């Protein structure tokens, strides 16, 4: 909802809480808050109405500006509330242990001197501004906007099946044979010579898909190979490291963590390794000739019959690479086959004559671009049985303009993709725009993404489901709509990582800028930063970008900060983020212990990731973060958690990776009533540890890394009704050998997913017979067992 209604969804309940009798507000203050709440509720309804204007009747610019101002006003009101709460928290020596206690103490400050005066002035100014936007609402006739009709729900299973079929682009097989011929055919002298070719075409034609088909087909015939993505603003050092790792994963298994190597050293290392190798390299998405020439320095020309494929949208770059294969749009016939396959599950024909007529018009607008065809078909698939399907399809066709800018290929695509964005429900629109914070070609871990959404307040409860499960549904629906691409699938057949297509990223970045939803420094963002930043993604990849970081103003409005740059000059300004709710410093190696003192003053944090930082301990002030829900401290050198950790009553997820915890710490975690996801290491699995873990009332996802295991022949620990695990649905065990426990009948009655990872080279005598009592797990749906050497 946030992208449409700003902070209304979280602000209105807070104002409602302030009006409760138990808070004993002064009469005039209660009246002012009642006025604010009533006006904001009316404006929220109007914002929703504006966002649901028909495709062929978009609101005019004045209405859009009014909606933007109302959203900004809602943020500012909530910012004032948050600053007020933060001010109170700083004045209190004893911190409350619950959210309601936090609110209750906050109300008392309204009767105190200077702060009461400031809050009164803030409310007075807010009332004035609300009256102004209300007057403009009448003047611009906002309420005359016609809402769209309610859409029908989509059959998730049917959409998933269609998605799998649509990933195989029509005509790819024939085109791949043409490229194989370009690469491999010729006499013996030709076959020994190196050969480089390029696939060129505008975005969405399937260049990467086609190149990957050829790569997978021929890779086994070569000594080594690599598939590297370049993108618009490449990190060359990271690219060369990735190439080196892929061509020899044994000797260069830690190369991605090396920081001392220069570009020149990496190029020299690659050349030396490839000198006598027959290699096959795929370089994807090159945007500049100078970048290609830099990469080419690493690809030594030997007489071993090596091959290179490059993909690009720029013809000059393609010519610089070598033999050019220009990827053409699909023919009308192939476009029709792909469209019908996606919607009806068959390439033959459309079962409805009327829909067949409008289909031809839609396909003409798509211009043979597979991405556009799949995106439109994905959205229309849920409408084909609707009683007004023909009318709806016709409106979709009418909304597909002839372009929005100087580049017709790019802007046509954006307009087409916008249609699929338009039909998303409000919550999914917000979650999709949030993906614009990630760099190009970034594999987004879905687990981390979902917890960020939760921390931001984007996911709302649904009957019978946890917030995380609702988030998984959001991911599945975005995949179904072809707006994100699944990259890895987990044991439960769900996407464990996704990627945003370049054209979709271009669209959501544009929309995010328009709505001032999220700002990016570096990466794919090119515009100047807005005066008020609500969410900030730091992707500074060069010295010029990095120098801008200390100059960022208005940090006090930032609600979310995600950092992809290891060189973070902004660390010294962390205390300026007065209303920060989500902080992701994953991989920022310059984050050390003293920075946590400032982080522990960010009283409104819900999400905190310190994964891969250089911290070694967490201060006792962590207990100040009363609203913290997610704490990720994987891959750090932290030895223990302070006793104040148990004050974090709102914690839902704690991820310590493989870090070994004590039995005493486990006992303290039992006092966290909402803890549902836990990842820890144990020196050795004991019956006491299992009983403690089993007694956690909300624990649904548990991952344990066992450092030392028992020996074959020793008595096994039995997980029985004494370790109830009442809520556990997913259990992952990583062991260095013998699995020294088993499941008794009637235990873990809700467990659906069990993952077993055995590390090291061990014989059956050392590992045991794997008689774990799996037959006693009545709800088990997915079992994964993997031996990792």
Number of C-alpha atoms within 10 A of each C-alpha: 20 19 25 24 23 25 23 24 17 14 18 19 11 15 17 12 14 21 17 11 9 10 15 13 17 10 8 10 16 17 13 15 17 16 13 18 20 12 15 20 14 11 24 23 12 19 23 16 18 24 20 23 17 18 18 12 13 16 19 12 10 15 21 17 13 18 26 20 15 26 25 20 20 25 20 16 19 22 21 18 19 17 19 19 20 18 16 18 19 13 10 10 7 9 17 17 18 15 13 11 11 17 17 17 17 19 17 14 18 18 12 9 9 11 15 15 12 13 18 16 12 15 17 13 11 19 16 11 15 20 12 11 17 17 12 15 19 11 11 14 12 23 16 12 19 15 15 15 9 7 12 10 8 14 12 14 11 14 21 16 13 21 22 11 14 24 16 13 20 21 14 17 13 9 18 19 14 13 20 14 11 16 23 15 11 11 8 9 9 14 17 17 14 20 20 18 22 28 28 25 20 18 21 22 21 20 24 19 16 21 24 18 15 21 22 9 13 16 17 11 11 15 15 17 24 19 18 17 20 24 20 16 17 16 12 16 18 17 19 24 23 19 24 25 19 18 21 15 13 9 10 15 12 11 17 15 9 10 9 7 12 13 17 13 13 21 23 16 15 22 18 14 13 22 15 14 19 19 24 25 22 24 23 21 23 23 21 19 16 12 16 18 13 13 16 14 14 20 21 20 18 16 16 18 21 26 26 22 25 28 27 26 20 17 17 13 23 26 16 16 23 16 16 21 18 16 17 15 18 20 14 14 12 17 26 24 19 27 30 24 22 27 25 16 17 15 18 11 14 19 10 10 11 12 16 16 13 18 21 14 13 22 20 14 19 22 18 22 22 24 25 27 26 26 23 27 28 24 23 20 20 20 20 18 11 12 9 11 16 21 14 16 19 17 15 20 22 13 18 21 13 14 16 14 10 8 9 12 17 18 19 21 27 22 19 26 25 19 18 20 24 16 16 17 12 19 16 21 19 20 24 22 23 22 20 27 27 22 24 21 17 13 17 18 15 20 14 15 19 22 23 27 20 21 22 20 16 22 24 15 12 10 6 8 10 15 18 19 15 19 26 18 14 18 27 20 20 20 21 26 25 26 24 21 20 22 13 15 12 10 14 14 9 15 20 20 21 22 23 25 19 17 19 25 25 21 22 23 23 16 18 22 18 11 19 20 23 27 25 26 23 22 22 20 19 9 11 9 17 14 12 16 21 22 22 21 23 24 24 22 18 14 9 10 14 20 12 14 16 13 9 15 14 14 21 18 23 22 23 24 21 19 22 21 20 18 18 20 14 16 15 11 11 18 18 17 21 22 26 28 24 28 22 19 23 22 19 19 18 17 20 14 15 12 15 18 16 16 21 19 20 25 25 23 26 27 25 22 21 23 22 19 23 18 22 12 17 19 16 14 16 24 21 25 24 23 22 25 24 25 20 22 22 21 18 21 14 17 12 14 15 14 13 13 21 19 20 23 22 21 25 21 21 19 19 22 19 20 22 18 16 12 15 10 15 16 17 14 21 19 15 20 16 18 23 21 20 20 20 19 20 18 15 16 21 16 16 12 17 19 18 20 21 23 17 25 19 19 24 20 19 20 20 21 22 20 17 14 17 19 16 17 10 8 10 16 16 18 23 18 17 14 20 21 27 19 19 23 19 20 18 18 18 21 24 20 25 22 27 23 19 17 19 18 16 13 20 27 19 17 22 18 19 21 16 16 18 19 15 12 12 15 10 11 11 15 20 17 11 13 11 17 14 15 12 16 19 15 14 18 11 14 14 13 13 11 15 12 8
